[in-house]
Amino acid sequence: MKKGCLIKGSIIVVALLCILGLAAFMGWRVLSDYNRALNANWGFQVPWQSKYLEIYKTDSGPSFHGDGLRYHFYSYKYEDFIDLMFAWSPVEWETNYYNSYSEAVTAWLNDLEVPEEYRSEFANCSYWYRTKDDKSEIICLWDAGMNRLYIAESFL
């Protein structure tokens, strides 16, 4: 009789541990989703309807003050949703510290040591740029011909 209770108790404990492990994994996936960070920092998300796939990502690592660089490169299936994200501009303008969007992104990607195959062809891109009061910046590059979206951020 005691052996049967012990087996049932062990099965219940193992089942609970599996459920807790699965819940922790799912919670980590939700909390580490880049779209949550984009929404919290810049007020937008990459539309899931575009069926995007992350090709490459990197950042400058954790810092005490939250400053640093982040870079994400996506391919996507449906361009209409990307087209509606912003009022994309084919023209480059100055940023807080650089003469053009491409100059800023190139400098950031050089600092992050991003390989050439994960960088955009600036001539084929449309741009969206924002800055914050603390001079943090985001530059989104959209290459509609290649179905690619690049997002580069600099936090100060």
N, C-alpha and C positions, 0 to 999 in steps of 0.2 A: 504494500500500500504506500509506504513512504517513497519507494523507488518511482512509482507512477506520478506522484505529486512533484518529485524532484525533476522528472523529465518534462512535465507540463510547465513547471516554473521556468526551466531553462529555455524552453521553446518561446515562452512569453517574453523573457528577457531578450533573447536574440531578435525576436520580431520587433520589439520596442527599439532596440539599438539600430536595426535596419531602418526603421521609420525615422528615427532621429537623425541618422546619417543622411538619408535622402532629403529630409527637410533642411538640414544645414547646407547641403550641396545646392539645393534650389534657391535658398536664401542668399547664398554667396553669389550665384549667377545673377539674380535680380539686382542685388546691391552693387555688384561690380560692373553692371551694364553701362557702357559708355554713353548711351542715350540719356541715362539719368544724370550723368555729370554734365552733358551738354545742356540739358534742360535747366539744371540748377545754376549753371554758370552763365548761360547765354540766352536762355528762354526758347530754345527750339530743340527738335529731335529729328534724326534721319527717319523719314517715313517708312514704317515696316512694310507698307504696301508696295514699295519699290522693289522688294525682294532683294535687299542688299546682302552682300557677303564681305566680311572684313578680310582683306588680302594681307595687310601689313599694319602693324602698330608699334610704336615705341614712345618712350618718354625719357626725361632726364633723371627720373628716379624721385623718391620721396625727399621732401625738404621740410625743415622746421616751419618755415613761413608759407609753405604751399606754392612757392614760386617755381618756375621751370618751364620746360617745353613739352608739348605733346603733339603727336602726329598720328593720324589714322588715314588709311587708304582703303576705299571700298570699290567693288564693282557692283552693279545692280542690273536688274532685268527690265524694270519698267521706268522709263525716263520721265513720264508725265508727273509723277509724284515729286521727283527731284526738281523739275522745272517750276513747280508751284511752291517750293520751300521758301524762296526769296525773290526779290527783284534783282536778278543776276545782271551784272554789268560786264560788257566786253572790254571795258576801259580800266586800266590800272591807275590808281592814285597813290599819293604818298601815305605812309603810315606814320606812327609816332616817331619812329627812329630811322626809317628807310625811305628812299626816293620812290619805291614802287612795291606793289604786293609781291611780285616775283623776286625782287631783291631781298625782301624780308623773309619769305619762305625759304629761299636758297640759303640764307645765313642760318636760319633755324635748323634746317635739315643737315647742313654741314656740321653744326654743333652736335647734332644727334647721330652723325655718321650714318645717315640713311643711304643705302646703296642706290645707284642710279636707276635700276630697274623698278624701284618703288617711288620714283619722283614723277611729277607731271611734266608734260610738254606745255609750257606756259602759253605759247602762241595759240593753242587749241582750246584754251579755257575761258570760261566766264568766271566772274569773281563776286564774292560777297565778303564784306569786311565790317568788323565792329571793334570798338575799343571801350574800355571802362574808365571810370574816373582815376583809378590807380595806374592807368596806362597799360593794363593787360590788353592783349589783342587776340583776335581770331580771324583767320583768313580761310574761307572755303573756296575751293577751286573745283569747277565742274567741267569735265570734258565729255560733252554729250556724244561726240562721235565715237568715243571709245568706251562709253558707259562707265565712266569712272568719276568718283567723288573723292576729293582730298580735303582733309581738315587739319590745319596747323594752328596751334595755340601757343601763346607766350604769356605766362603769368608772372607778374612782378610783385 
